Amino acid sequence: MKTKLIGSAPSLERMKLLVENFFYSAVTFVEVAPETFEVHNSKGKIEGCVVKIKKGRVRFEMNQGGQ
């Protein structure tokens, strides 16, 4: 699955701020696999978005095509 990097941060806390600013909404991260998180807001899971820890950085990625 091809993804597009939207942003990266040094920690999950900083990434949470970045994602909240991107969506203009409060979000939470739900761990689905080691070092992989789904992004959820008040309405549920945000489809096509994932947060991953890779090489010591936290990455916010979106699937190409949004799915």
Summary of the structure (lengths in Angstrom):
residues: 67
radius of gyration: 10.9
end to end distance: 9.7
largest distance: 31.2
contacts: 174
relative contact order: 0.29
helix: 22%
strand: 55%
